[in-house]
Amino acid sequence: MTAEQPIVSLIIAVRNEGMNLLTTLESLKVSKTALPYEIIIVDDGSIDSCCEFLYGYRISAPVHYIRTGSIGPAEARNRGAEIARGKVCIFCSGHLYFEDYWMEKLIAPILGRDANCTSPGISRIKDTSGQIGYGQWLHLPEFTTEWIYDLPPSFEAAVMPWQCIAVELESFQSIGGFDREFKEETAIAAEFSLRMGLFGYRCRIEPAVHLLLVERTQFPYVPPVDYRGYHLLRMAVLHFNEERLLKTWEVVGRNEESEGWESEIKKSGAFQARERYKTNRRFDDNWFFDRYNIKF
């Protein structure tokens, strides 16, 4: 397999995953596949030595290791995509269990030109109910997400689950990858899903694939502050029409904190990106809100 051009670049960005990365790769190792693929591990400033085992690790696919300095979950995945050689990138969390031929089934709609982006059904290994989440709803202005447990007839969801997103590399590059200025994974996935849709790319859930998500026990991620207001304002600046942008300001309010957010958003070039997106996108935010029944 190592001599073949990979079809899939499996990108796993991690930070303090403990033993989870090892068990994820062990699950990958024993899951069957006929696809040539490569593995790209991006270690974003871990301090728990979760990647040290890679130096002596053996798996049939080539493994590329990148060490970054706490650049954040979005940019870490972007760095992995920069060296990807596969036609399709699959961005995975470092705490998943895989099934046989999951890659083939997940990317089949992409290779068949039926979709540009896909995600599998996902369940939590500790959830005894066995419920499978098929993407997520997006609730605004709260900027929260909720798992969809009844598969939508369209196989589409407002938010592709962050834990596993497969995307055609060309499409990923054309929209500029993940937005590094969003600070949490759920918000990054929500904005990415929105932007893919607005640019006319089709994202769909592939119910034939079911992955198990393992809960992190060491260094569990706890957001230091509530970023939802910042995320809502940034998304509004990038993608919402003027009416919704004004409504967003009504929700977050004018105060010292929100004005600091506005300054940060301006410095990042978001207002210039807004104009580029308006020029290049295929649909507007009304289309997205109507399609996924978002009342905002």
SEKE-763584 format. One record per residue: x, y, z of N, C-alpha, C in turn; residue number from 0; residue in one letter. Coordinates in Angstrom, 2 decimals, padded with zeros to 5 digits. Atoms other than C-alpha are relative to their C-alpha. Layout:
       nx       ny       nz      cax      cay      caz       cx       cy       cz  num  residuo
        X        Y        Z        X        Y        Z        X        Y        Z  NUM        A
...
***
This chain:
       nx       ny       nz      cax      cay      caz       cx       cy       cz  num  residuo
   000.82  -001.21   000.00   000.00   000.00   000.00   000.85   001.26   000.00    0        M
  -000.81  -001.20  -000.15   002.84   002.39   000.74   000.47   000.55  -001.34    1        T
  -000.49  -000.46   001.29   003.87   002.54  -002.93  -001.10   000.63  -000.84    2        A
   001.11  -000.49   000.78   000.42   003.54  -004.14  -000.31   001.46   000.31    3        E
   000.54  -001.34  -000.23  -000.95   007.03  -004.61  -001.26  -000.12   000.85    4        Q
   001.17   000.16  -000.85  -003.44   007.41  -001.77  -001.25   000.63  -000.61    5        P
   001.29  -000.59   000.36  -007.09   007.98  -002.55  -000.51   000.84   001.16    6        I
   000.47  -000.68  -001.21  -007.77   009.05   001.04   001.18   000.48   000.82    7        V
  -000.92  -000.51  -001.01  -005.77   011.27   003.36  -000.79   000.10   001.29    8        S
   000.68   000.00  -001.29  -006.91   010.51   006.90   000.75   000.93   000.93    9        L
  -000.65  -001.05  -000.78  -006.15   013.60   008.97  -000.56  -000.01   001.42   10        I
   000.41   000.06  -001.40  -006.24   013.28   012.75   000.80   001.05   000.76   11        I
  -000.63  -001.05  -000.80  -005.47   016.44   014.72  -000.29  -000.28   001.47   12        A
   000.17   000.39  -001.40  -004.89   015.78   018.41   000.67   001.00   000.93   13        V
  -000.61  -000.78  -001.08  -004.09   017.55   021.63  -000.34  -000.71   001.31   14        R
   000.17   000.68  -001.29  -003.60   015.56   024.84  -001.08  -001.08  -000.07   15        N
   000.97   001.08   000.17  -005.46   012.45   023.68   000.28  -001.21   000.88   16        E
  -000.29   001.15  -000.84  -003.81   010.10   026.15   000.18  -001.26  -000.84   17        G
  -000.08   001.27   000.73  -004.21   006.49   025.01  -000.96  -000.05  -001.18   18        M
   001.05   000.07   001.03  -007.07   007.36   022.66   000.56  -000.07  -001.41   19        N
  -000.56   000.04   001.35  -004.90   007.99   019.62   000.51  -001.39  -000.34   20        L
  -000.48   001.36   000.24  -003.25   004.59   019.98  -001.15  -000.95  -000.27   21        L
   001.13   000.91   000.21  -006.59   002.79   020.31  -000.73   000.32  -001.30   22        T
   000.60  -000.37   001.28  -007.94   004.76   017.34   000.77  -000.61  -001.16   23        T
  -000.81   000.58   001.07  -005.05   003.68   015.15  -000.04  -001.53   000.02   24        L
   000.13   001.46  -000.07  -005.33   000.10   016.42  -001.32  -000.45  -000.62   25        E
   001.28   000.32   000.62  -009.00   000.10   015.42   000.09   000.16  -001.51   26        S
  -000.19  -000.21   001.43  -008.04   001.52   012.04   000.80  -001.15  -000.61   27        L
  -000.88   001.05   000.50  -005.36  -001.14   011.66  -000.76  -001.30  -000.28   28        K
   000.70   001.29   000.16  -007.77  -004.06   012.09  -001.26   000.11  -000.85   29        V
   001.17  -000.15   000.87  -010.64  -002.57   010.09   000.42  -000.24  -001.45   30        S
  -000.35   000.38   001.36  -010.70  -003.91   006.53  -000.24   001.15  -000.97   31        K
   000.17  -000.96   001.08  -010.22  -001.67   003.51   000.84  -000.43  -001.18   32        T
  -000.78   000.26   001.21  -009.06  -002.06  -000.07   000.56   001.29  -000.57   33        A
  -000.42  -001.31   000.51  -008.36   001.67  -000.48   001.43   000.31   000.40   34        L
  -001.29  -000.56  -000.41  -004.84   003.07  -000.58  -000.22   001.32   000.73   35        P
   000.20  -001.22  -000.78  -004.68   005.74   002.11   001.26   000.34   000.77   36        Y
  -001.09  -000.45  -000.85  -002.26   007.76   004.16  -000.59   000.58   001.28   37        E
   000.42  -000.54  -001.29  -002.47   008.92   007.77   000.86   001.22   000.31   38        I
  -000.72  -001.22  -000.37  -001.54   012.46   008.77  -000.41   000.35   001.43   39        I
   000.24  -000.33  -001.40  -001.24   013.07   012.52   000.55   001.39   000.25   40        I
  -000.42  -001.36  -000.36  -001.13   016.71   013.59  -000.12   000.13   001.51   41        V
  -000.04  -000.12  -001.46  -000.07   017.05   017.22   000.12   001.48   000.35   42        D
   000.06  -001.44  -000.22  -001.12   020.54   018.25   000.37   000.36   001.44   43        D
  -000.51  -000.45  -001.28   001.04   021.15   021.29  -000.39  -000.87   001.19   44        G
   000.33   000.88  -001.11   000.20   018.09   023.39   001.12   000.00   001.05   45        S
  -000.98   000.07  -001.10   001.89   017.85   026.79  -000.09  -001.34   000.73   46        I
   000.19   001.28  -000.69   000.82   014.29   027.65   000.69  -001.16  -000.70   47        D
  -000.77   001.02   000.72   003.14   012.42   025.25  -000.89  -000.99  -000.75   48        S
   000.95   000.91   000.64   000.13   010.97   023.42   000.48  -000.48  -001.36   49        C
  -000.46   000.38   001.34   002.07   010.76   020.14   001.36  -000.69   000.01   50        C
  -001.35   000.56  -000.04   005.37   009.33   021.34   000.07  -001.40  -000.58   51        E
  -000.01   001.37   000.50   004.37   005.79   020.39   000.16  -000.07  -001.52   52        F
  -000.03   000.01   001.46   004.28   006.83   016.71   001.39  -000.32  -000.55   53        L
  -001.35   000.20   000.51   008.08   006.63   016.41   000.32  -001.47  -000.22   54        Y
  -000.23   001.41   000.22   007.96   002.85   016.69  -001.24  -000.74  -000.47   55        G
   001.29   000.61   000.35   004.44   002.24   015.43   000.02  -000.54  -001.42   56        Y
   000.04   000.63   001.32   003.73  -000.05   012.49  -001.45  -000.16  -000.45   57        R
   001.30   000.17   000.64   000.70   000.11   010.23   000.25  -000.01  -001.49   58        I
  -000.27   000.19   001.42   000.33  -000.72   006.56  -000.03   001.29  -000.80   59        S
   000.07  -001.29   000.71  -000.46   002.88   005.55   001.15   000.90   000.44   60        A
  -001.03  -000.96  -000.41   002.21   005.60   005.51  -000.55   001.00   001.01   61        P
   000.40  -000.93  -001.06   002.06   007.84   008.58   000.91   001.23  -000.05   62        V
  -000.73  -001.27  -000.02   003.09   011.52   008.47  -000.33   000.71   001.31   63        H
   000.18  -000.63  -001.31   003.60   013.32   011.77   000.41   001.46  -000.07   64        Y
  -000.27  -001.44  -000.04   003.37   017.10   012.17  -000.17   000.48   001.43   65        I
   000.09  -000.59  -001.33   004.04   018.94   015.41  -000.23   001.50  -000.14   66        R
   000.31  -001.43   000.06   002.40   022.37   015.76  -000.10   000.55   001.42   67        T
  -000.07  -000.64  -001.32   002.40   024.87   018.60  -001.29   000.66   000.42   68        G
   001.28  -000.52  -000.53  -001.16   025.26   019.88  -000.61   001.03  -000.95   69        S
   000.59  -000.90   001.00  -002.51   026.80   016.68  -001.51  -000.12  -000.08   70        I
   001.44   000.14  -000.04  -006.03   025.60   017.37  -000.49  -001.13  -000.89   71        G
   000.50   001.19   000.71  -008.22   022.75   016.08  -000.25   000.22  -001.48   72        P
   000.27  -000.24   001.42  -009.19   024.40   012.78   001.30   000.07  -000.80   73        A
  -001.25  -000.17   000.74  -005.70   025.44   011.71   000.83  -001.28   000.01   74        E
  -000.72   001.28  -000.04  -004.23   022.10   012.84  -000.48  -000.91  -001.13   75        A
   000.54   000.82   001.08  -006.54   020.32   010.41   000.37   000.58  -001.37   76        R
  -000.44  -000.63   001.26  -005.72   022.84   007.69   001.45  -000.36  -000.32   77        N
  -001.41   000.36   000.22  -002.02   022.08   008.17   000.11  -001.42  -000.53   78        R
   000.01   001.37   000.52  -002.74   018.41   007.66  -000.41  -000.06  -001.45   79        G
   000.47  -000.02   001.39  -004.64   019.15   004.46   001.04   000.56  -000.95   80        A
  -001.02  -000.60   000.87  -001.70   021.16   003.13   000.95  -001.04  -000.58   81        E
  -000.92   001.02   000.50   000.39   018.01   002.76  -000.73  -001.24  -000.51   82        I
   000.80   001.16   000.42  -002.48   015.67   001.83   000.21  -000.29  -001.48   83        A
  -000.17   000.43   001.38  -002.00   013.68  -001.39  -001.23  -000.72  -000.53   84        R
   001.18   000.73   000.42  -005.38   011.96  -001.48  -001.02   000.88  -000.69   85        G
   001.08  -000.72   000.66  -008.35   012.95  -003.58  -001.04   000.47   001.01   86        K
   000.96  -000.30  -001.06  -010.47   012.93  -000.43   000.73   000.08   001.33   87        V
  -000.50  -000.10  -001.36  -009.54   014.13   003.05  -001.11  -000.44   000.95   88        C
   000.93   000.34  -001.07  -011.22   012.51   006.03   000.60   000.54   001.29   89        I
  -000.43  -000.60  -001.26  -010.87   014.63   009.16  -000.67  -000.74   001.14   90        F
   000.53   000.81  -001.08  -011.27   012.45   012.23   000.51   000.47   001.35   91        C
  -000.45  -000.18  -001.37  -011.14   012.92   015.97   000.95  -001.13   000.37   92        S
  -000.97   001.00  -000.43  -008.47   010.99   017.81  -000.56  -000.99   000.99   93        G
   000.62   000.95  -000.94  -010.98   008.88   019.74  -001.22  -000.65  -000.64   94        H
   001.05   000.68   000.75  -012.98   006.74   017.31   000.31  -001.48  -000.16   95        L
  -000.13   001.40   000.39  -013.59   003.06   016.61  -000.65  -000.17  -001.37   96        Y
   000.43   000.14   001.39  -014.00   002.01   012.99  -000.54  -001.39  -000.29   97        F
   000.53   001.27   000.45  -015.84  -000.76   011.16   000.63  -000.35  -001.35   98        E
  -000.56   000.43   001.28  -014.83  -002.77   008.10  -000.57   000.82  -001.17   99        D
   000.33  -000.67   001.25  -014.85  -000.89   004.78  -000.75   001.33   000.22  100        Y
   000.67  -001.27  -000.28  -016.01   002.32   006.42   000.46   001.10  -000.95  101        W
  -000.49  -001.04   000.90  -013.80   004.46   004.20  -000.63  -000.12  -001.38  102        M
   000.62   000.20   001.32  -015.13   002.92   000.98  -001.42   000.55  -000.03  103        E
   001.40  -000.40  -000.04  -018.73   003.51   002.02  -000.15   001.50   000.23  104        K
   000.12  -001.42  -000.32  -018.11   007.01   003.37   000.31   000.88  -001.20  105        L
  -000.40  -000.87   001.11  -016.41   008.38   000.26  -000.67  -000.37  -001.32  106        I
   000.66   000.41   001.25  -018.54   006.53  -002.32  -000.83   001.11  -000.61  107        A
   000.76  -001.10   000.62  -020.93   009.50  -002.77   000.90   001.09  -000.57  108        P
  -000.93  -001.01   000.50  -017.92   011.80  -003.24   000.62  -000.45  -001.32  109        I
  -000.61   000.53   001.23  -016.21   009.60  -005.81  -001.04  -000.14  -001.11  110        L
   001.07   000.13   000.98  -019.58   009.09  -007.51  -000.62   001.32  -000.41  111        G
   000.45  -001.36   000.33  -020.10   012.88  -007.74  -001.42   000.30   000.49  112        R
   001.30  -000.28  -000.60  -023.29   012.69  -005.64   000.10   000.98   001.17  113        D
  -000.22  -000.92  -001.12  -021.77   014.79  -002.85   001.44   000.46  -000.03  114        A
  -001.36  -000.51  -000.15  -018.71   016.86  -002.06   000.55  -000.24   001.40  115        N
  -000.37   000.13  -001.41  -018.71   016.19   001.66  -000.96  -000.99   000.65  116        C
   000.85   000.98  -000.67  -019.99   013.31   003.80   000.44  -000.19   001.45  117        T
  -000.29   000.39  -001.38  -020.19   012.27   007.45  -000.78  -001.27   000.31  118        S
   000.67   001.25  -000.34  -021.12   008.93   009.00  -001.02   000.19   001.12  119        P
   000.75   000.06  -001.24  -023.63   008.00   011.63   000.98  -000.22   001.15  120        G
  -000.93   000.07  -001.13  -021.96   008.36   015.04  -000.78  -000.28   001.27  121        I
   000.58   000.24  -001.31  -022.83   006.90   018.42   001.12   000.01   001.04  122        S
  -000.97  -000.05  -001.09  -021.13   007.17   021.80   000.10  -001.37   000.65  123        R
  -000.22   001.35  -000.49  -019.59   004.00   023.16  -000.61  -000.21   001.38  124        I
   000.57   000.12  -001.34  -020.92   004.75   026.67  -001.52   000.19   000.01  125        K
   001.45  -000.18   000.07  -024.46   005.41   025.45  -000.67  -001.36  -000.18  126        D
   000.59   001.34   000.05  -026.30   002.19   026.28  -001.26  -000.06  -000.85  127        T
   001.21   000.00   000.83  -029.34   003.30   024.25   000.29  -000.40  -001.44  128        S
  -000.38   000.35   001.37  -027.40   002.69   021.05  -000.46   000.99  -001.04  129        G
   000.46  -001.00   000.95  -028.73   005.88   019.48   001.13   000.42  -000.93  130        Q
  -000.97  -000.44   001.00  -026.95   006.92   016.28  -000.37   001.42  -000.43  131        I
   000.21  -001.37   000.43  -026.56   010.60   015.47   000.34   000.16  -001.47  132        G
  -000.21  -000.22   001.44  -026.95   011.55   011.80   000.11   001.50  -000.27  133        Y
  -000.16  -001.44   000.14  -025.53   015.06   011.73  -000.68   000.73   001.15  134        G
   000.50  -000.81  -001.10  -026.73   017.93   013.88  -000.87   001.15  -000.49  135        Q
   000.74  -001.23   000.19  -029.33   020.66   014.03   000.84   001.17   000.49  136        W
  -000.66  -001.22  -000.47  -028.09   024.24   014.46  -001.07   000.92   000.57  137        L
   000.94  -000.89  -000.67  -029.92   026.44   016.95   000.63   001.39   000.14  138        H
  -000.44  -001.39  -000.09  -029.52   030.20   016.61  -001.15   000.84   000.55  139        L
  -001.32  -000.61  -000.24  -029.04   032.68   018.20   000.81  -000.66   001.12  140        P
  -000.72   000.62  -001.12  -028.01   030.30   021.01   001.37  -000.53  -000.42  141        E
  -001.20   000.63   000.58  -025.28   028.86   018.73   000.32  -001.30   000.74  142        F
  -000.17   001.35  -000.52  -025.78   025.34   020.01  -000.39  -000.99  -001.08  143        T
   000.36   001.06   000.96  -026.09   022.06   018.12  -000.68  -001.14   000.76  144        T
   000.73   001.13  -000.57  -028.25   019.00   018.70   000.05  -001.16  -000.99  145        E
  -000.09   001.16   000.87  -027.78   015.49   017.34  -001.35  -000.35  -000.60  146        W
   001.20   000.47   000.70  -030.31   014.21   014.80  -000.02  -001.52   000.10  147        I
   000.06   001.45  -000.19  -031.39   010.69   015.76  -000.94  -000.71  -000.97  148        Y
   000.82   000.56   001.07  -033.97   010.17   013.02   000.59   000.47  -001.32  149        D
  -000.69  -000.35   001.24  -032.22   010.07   009.65  -000.90   000.86  -000.88  150        L
   000.81  -000.84   000.88  -033.50   012.98   007.54  -000.20  -000.66  -001.36  151        P
   000.26   000.62   001.31  -035.15   011.84   004.29   001.00   000.44  -001.08  152        P
  -000.94  -000.52   000.98  -032.73   014.03   002.35   001.44  -000.45   000.24  153        S
  -001.35   000.37  -000.41  -029.70   012.55   004.16   000.88   001.24   000.20  154        F
  -000.75  -001.24  -000.19  -028.68   016.17   004.85  -000.22   000.54   001.40  155        E
   000.09  -000.61  -001.32  -028.02   018.06   008.07   000.65   001.37  -000.05  156        A
  -000.56  -001.35  -000.02  -027.25   021.67   008.92   001.47  -000.02   000.37  157        A
  -001.38   000.05  -000.48  -024.02   020.70   010.68   000.54  -001.42  -000.17  158        V
  -000.70   001.27   000.11  -021.70   017.90   009.68   000.79  -000.22   001.29  159        M
  -000.64   000.21  -001.31  -020.38   016.30   012.90   001.51   000.10  -000.09  160        P
  -001.42  -000.28  -000.03  -016.89   017.46   013.74   000.83  -001.27   000.13  161        W
  -000.78   001.19  -000.29  -015.83   013.98   014.79   000.46  -000.74  -001.25  162        Q
  -000.42   000.65   001.25  -015.66   012.75   011.19  -000.65   000.70  -001.18  163        C
   000.46  -000.70   001.20  -015.96   014.80   008.01   000.91  -000.40  -001.16  164        I
  -000.73   000.31   001.23  -014.91   013.51   004.59  -000.33   001.07  -001.03  165        A
   000.24  -001.07   000.96  -014.48   016.18   001.93   000.98  -000.13  -001.16  166        V
  -000.85  -000.04   001.20  -013.16   016.31  -001.59   001.06   001.09   000.18  167        E
  -001.09  -000.94  -000.26  -009.76   017.98  -001.32  -000.14   001.27  -000.85  168        L
   000.15  -001.17   000.88  -010.42   020.26  -004.30  -001.08   000.95   000.52  169        E
   001.07  -000.83  -000.56  -013.68   021.50  -002.74   000.46   000.69   001.28  170        S
  -000.52  -000.54  -001.25  -012.00   021.97   000.63   000.93   001.18  -000.26  171        F
  -000.94  -001.07   000.32  -009.25   024.06  -000.91  -000.71   001.21  -000.61  172        Q
   000.66  -001.10   000.71  -011.66   026.12  -003.02  -000.72   000.94   000.95  173        S
   000.68  -000.89  -000.95  -013.51   027.46   000.04   000.94   000.50   001.09  174        I
  -000.98  -000.52  -000.95  -010.34   028.07   002.03   000.15  -000.81   001.27  175        G
  -000.17   000.85  -001.17  -010.52   025.17   004.50  -000.84   000.43   001.18  176        G
   000.70  -000.38  -001.22  -011.67   025.52   008.08   000.40   001.41   000.42  177        F
  -000.27  -001.37  -000.47  -011.95   029.03   009.54   000.71  -000.06   001.34  178        D
  -000.83   000.13  -001.19  -009.16   029.27   012.08  -000.41   000.93   001.14  179        R
   000.35  -000.97  -001.02  -010.76   032.17   013.96  -001.14  -000.47   000.91  180        E
   000.98   000.58  -000.91  -013.57   030.04   015.39   000.75  -000.84   001.02  181        F
  -000.84   000.48  -001.09  -012.39   028.84   018.75  -000.35  -001.38   000.51  182        K
   000.43   001.31  -000.48  -014.33   025.62   019.39  -000.43  -000.87  -001.17  183        E
   000.19   000.94   001.10  -014.85   022.51   017.32  -001.41   000.03  -000.57  184        E
   001.38  -000.01   000.48  -018.65   022.63   017.15  -000.26   001.22  -000.88  185        T
   000.18  -001.22   000.79  -018.58   026.23   015.90   000.75  -000.09  -001.32  186        A
  -000.78   000.17   001.23  -015.87   025.39   013.35  -000.78  -000.85  -000.99  187        I
   000.76   000.89   000.88  -017.98   022.55   011.96  -001.26   000.67  -000.52  188        A
   001.23  -000.68   000.42  -021.13   024.69   011.88   000.29   001.01  -001.10  189        A
  -000.33  -001.00   001.02  -019.48   027.50   009.93   000.47  -000.67  -001.29  190        E
  -000.47   000.72   001.18  -017.76   025.05   007.58  -001.18  -000.58  -000.78  191        F
   001.17   000.59   000.65  -021.06   023.28   006.85  -000.82   001.07  -000.70  192        S
   000.73  -001.12   000.60  -022.79   026.61   006.22   000.71   000.49  -001.26  193        L
  -000.76  -000.54   001.14  -020.02   027.83   003.92  -000.01  -000.98  -001.18  194        R
   000.07   000.99   001.07  -019.97   024.59   001.94  -001.34   000.09  -000.72  195        M
   001.32  -000.10   000.61  -023.72   024.88   001.38  -000.19   001.25  -000.81  196        G
   000.16  -001.27   000.70  -023.62   028.54   000.40   000.79   000.01  -001.31  197        L
  -000.80   000.05   001.22  -020.90   027.81  -002.15  -000.52  -001.03  -001.00  198        F
   000.61   000.94   000.93  -023.12   025.17  -003.72   000.51  -001.41   000.09  199        G
  -000.49   001.35  -000.19  -021.33   022.10  -002.44  -001.01  -000.80   000.82  200        Y
   000.99   000.82  -000.68  -023.51   019.23  -001.29   000.66  -000.81   001.11  201        R
  -000.44   000.79  -001.15  -022.96   017.77   002.17  -001.12  -000.96   000.38  202        C
   001.03   000.97  -000.33  -024.77   014.58   003.10   000.51  -001.00   001.04  203        R
  -000.30   001.05  -000.96  -024.90   011.96   005.83  -000.03  -001.34  -000.71  204        I
  -000.05   001.33   000.58  -023.91   008.45   004.84  -000.40  -001.02   001.07  205        E
   000.48   000.87  -001.08  -026.05   006.15   007.02   000.56  -001.41  -000.03  206        P
  -000.57   001.34   000.09  -024.30   003.01   005.78   001.26  -000.14   000.86  207        A
  -001.21   000.01  -000.82  -021.32   003.98   007.96  -000.38   000.37   001.43  208        V
   000.27  -000.24  -001.41  -021.48   003.83   011.75   001.30  -000.07   000.76  209        H
  -001.21  -000.05  -000.80  -018.57   004.91   013.92  -000.34   000.20   001.46  210        L
   000.17  -000.14  -001.44  -018.20   004.73   017.69   000.94   001.06   000.54  211        L
  -000.77  -001.09  -000.59  -017.03   007.77   019.62   000.34  -000.34   001.44  212        L
  -000.47   000.27  -001.35  -014.95   007.24   022.75   000.13   001.33   000.75  213        V
  -000.10  -001.23  -000.79  -015.24   009.84   025.50   001.43   000.17   000.52  214        E
  -001.31  -000.30  -000.57  -012.02   011.52   026.56  -000.08  -000.04   001.52  215        R
  -000.02   000.08  -001.46  -011.12   010.73   030.16   001.14   000.82   000.59  216        T
  -001.11  -000.82  -000.44  -007.76   012.50   030.45  -000.02   001.33  -000.76  217        Q
   000.01  -001.33   000.59  -007.48   016.24   029.79  -001.31   000.26  -000.75  218        F
   001.25  -000.29   000.71  -011.20   016.54   028.95  -000.07   001.47  -000.35  219        P
   000.03  -001.39   000.46  -011.83   019.69   026.94  -001.09   000.77   000.71  220        Y
   000.94  -000.87  -000.68  -013.47   022.38   029.04   000.25   001.43  -000.49  221        V
  -000.22  -001.36   000.50  -013.92   025.76   027.31   000.23   000.97   001.16  222        P
  -000.28  -000.92  -001.11  -012.37   028.45   029.52  -001.05   001.10   000.11  223        P
   001.02  -001.05   000.00  -015.05   030.97   028.54  -001.10  -000.40  -000.99  224        V
   001.11   000.25   000.92  -018.36   031.03   026.71   000.21   000.85  -001.25  225        D
  -000.30  -000.69   001.25  -017.57   031.90   023.09  -001.21   000.14  -000.92  226        Y
   001.13   000.07   000.91  -021.08   031.57   021.70  -000.36   001.36  -000.60  227        R
   000.29  -001.33   000.52  -021.67   035.31   021.36   001.00   000.42  -001.07  228        G
  -001.05  -000.31   000.97  -018.35   035.77   019.58  -000.22  -000.80  -001.29  229        Y
   000.21   000.83   001.17  -019.06   032.85   017.26  -001.19   000.47  -000.82  230        H
   001.19  -000.48   000.70  -022.52   034.16   016.42   000.31   001.27  -000.78  231        L
  -000.32  -001.26   000.66  -021.15   037.60   015.60   000.92  -000.23  -001.19  232        L
  -000.92   000.27   001.11  -018.33   036.23   013.46  -000.74  -000.65  -001.16  233        R
   000.75   000.64   001.07  -020.68   033.98   011.52  -000.91   001.00  -000.70  234        M
   000.88  -001.01   000.59  -023.07   036.89   011.01   000.76   000.93  -000.93  235        A
  -000.83  -000.88   000.83  -020.30   039.12   009.67   000.39  -000.71  -001.30  236        V
  -000.45   000.73   001.19  -019.12   036.43   007.28  -001.13  -000.33  -000.96  237        L
   000.98   000.64   000.86  -022.42   035.12   005.99  -001.42   000.55   000.04  238        H
   001.40  -000.39  -000.13  -025.62   036.80   007.19  -000.29   001.28  -000.76  239        F
   000.40  -001.25   000.66  -027.55   039.47   005.32  -000.07   001.13   001.03  240        N
  -000.06  -001.17  -000.88  -027.77   042.99   006.74  -001.04  -000.08   001.12  241        E
   001.05   000.09  -001.01  -031.05   042.34   008.54   000.40  -000.96   001.12  242        E
  -000.41   000.95  -001.03  -029.70   039.28   010.33   001.23   000.48   000.76  243        R
  -001.17  -000.55  -000.69  -026.43   041.05   011.10  -000.44   001.00   001.07  244        L
   000.53  -000.93  -000.99  -028.38   043.83   012.84  -000.68  -000.74   001.15  245        L
   000.66   000.80  -001.03  -030.45   041.23   014.68   001.03  -000.66   000.91  246        K
  -001.07   000.60  -000.80  -027.23   039.56   015.80   000.53   001.00   001.02  247        T
  -000.47  -001.02  -000.93  -026.05   042.83   017.32  -001.02   000.22   001.11  248        W
   001.02  -000.14  -001.04  -029.37   043.08   019.16   000.12  -001.13   001.03  249        E
  -000.11   001.14  -000.90  -028.80   039.63   020.60   001.24   000.11   000.89  250        V
  -001.24  -000.03  -000.79  -025.17   040.08   021.69   000.11   001.28   000.81  251        V
  -000.04  -001.27  -000.73  -025.66   043.70   022.75   001.28   000.76  -000.22  252        G
  -001.18  -000.87   000.12  -023.31   046.63   022.55   000.59   000.21   001.39  253        R
  -000.68  -000.16  -001.28  -020.88   046.43   025.43   001.50  -000.16  -000.23  254        N
  -001.45   000.04   000.15  -017.17   046.35   026.09   000.47  -001.34  -000.57  255        E
  -000.42   001.31   000.47  -016.92   042.61   025.49  -000.31  -000.17  -001.49  256        E
   000.37   000.20   001.40  -018.81   042.59   022.17   000.78   000.94  -000.92  257        S
  -000.82  -000.90   000.81  -016.88   045.62   020.93   001.42  -000.55  -000.16  258        E
  -001.29   000.69   000.13  -013.70   043.67   021.66  -000.08  -001.10  -001.04  259        G
   000.20   001.02   001.04  -015.11   040.83   019.57   000.01   000.63  -001.38  260        W
   000.08  -000.66   001.30  -015.87   043.25   016.75   001.38   000.41  -000.47  261        E
  -001.36  -000.41   000.37  -012.32   044.60   016.83   000.82  -001.21  -000.45  262        S
  -000.73   001.21   000.37  -010.90   041.07   016.72  -000.45  -000.52  -001.36  263        E
   000.56   000.47   001.27  -013.20   040.12   013.86   000.47   000.88  -001.16  264        I
  -000.48  -000.91   001.03  -012.21   043.22   011.88   001.47  -000.27  -000.32  265        K
  -001.43   000.22   000.21  -008.49   042.57   012.38   000.28  -001.29  -000.76  266        K
  -000.20   001.29   000.67  -008.90   039.02   011.07  -000.35   000.06  -001.49  267        S
   000.37  -000.12   001.41  -010.18   040.33   007.71  -001.36  -000.56  -000.34  268        G
   001.31   000.62   000.23  -013.71   038.99   008.15  -000.89   000.84  -000.91  269        A
   000.86  -000.83   000.83  -015.38   041.98   006.49   000.41  -000.07  -001.47  270        F
  -000.45   000.21   001.37  -013.22   041.56   003.40  -000.43  -001.39  -000.49  271        Q
   000.46   001.34   000.37  -014.03   037.83   003.43  -001.49   000.01  -000.30  272        A
   001.44  -000.10   000.24  -017.72   038.73   003.62  -000.29   000.39  -001.45  273        R
   000.22  -000.45   001.37  -017.49   040.56   000.29   000.41  -001.07  -001.01  274        E
  -000.42   001.09   000.91  -015.57   037.70  -001.34  -001.04  -001.10  -000.03  275        R
   000.99   001.07  -000.06  -018.11   035.19  -000.15  -001.27   000.38  -000.74  276        Y
   001.21  -000.46   000.69  -021.02   037.27  -001.43   000.17  -000.11  -001.52  277        K
  -000.27   000.05   001.44  -019.38   037.36  -004.86   000.03  -001.43  -000.52  278        T
  -000.28   001.35   000.49  -018.51   033.66  -005.06  -001.04  -001.05   000.39  279        N
   000.92   001.03  -000.45  -021.32   031.88  -003.27  -001.15  -000.18  -000.99  280        R
   001.12   000.33   000.87  -024.20   030.19  -005.07  -001.34   000.33   000.63  281        R
   001.23  -000.25  -000.73  -026.86   030.62  -002.38   000.24   001.03   001.09  282        F
  -000.14  -000.94  -001.11  -027.56   033.20   000.33  -000.46  -000.67   001.29  283        D
   000.32   000.59  -001.30  -028.24   032.68   004.02  -001.48  -000.34   000.13  284        D
   001.42   000.36  -000.04  -032.02   032.69   003.48  -000.22  -001.43  -000.49  285        N
   000.10   001.37   000.52  -031.62   029.52   001.42   000.38  -001.01   001.07  286        W
  -000.47   000.95  -001.01  -029.68   027.80   004.20  -000.97  -000.06   001.17  287        F
   000.90  -000.03  -001.15  -032.02   028.93   006.98  -001.32  -000.68  -000.34  288        F
   001.25   000.65   000.42  -035.09   027.81   005.04   000.19  -001.51  -000.16  289        D
  -000.24   001.41   000.28  -033.53   024.49   004.05   000.05  -000.82   001.29  290        R
  -000.17   000.74  -001.24  -032.72   023.53   007.62  -000.88   000.53   001.13  291        Y
   001.01  -000.44  -000.95  -035.63   025.27   009.33   000.60   000.70   001.21  292        N
  -000.64  -000.77  -001.07  -033.47   027.66   011.34  -000.75   001.32   000.14  293        I
   000.84  -001.17  -000.22  -035.61   030.39   012.88   000.83   001.11   000.63  294        K
  -000.76  -001.14  -000.53  -033.41   033.44   013.18   000.05   001.07  -001.10  295        F
***
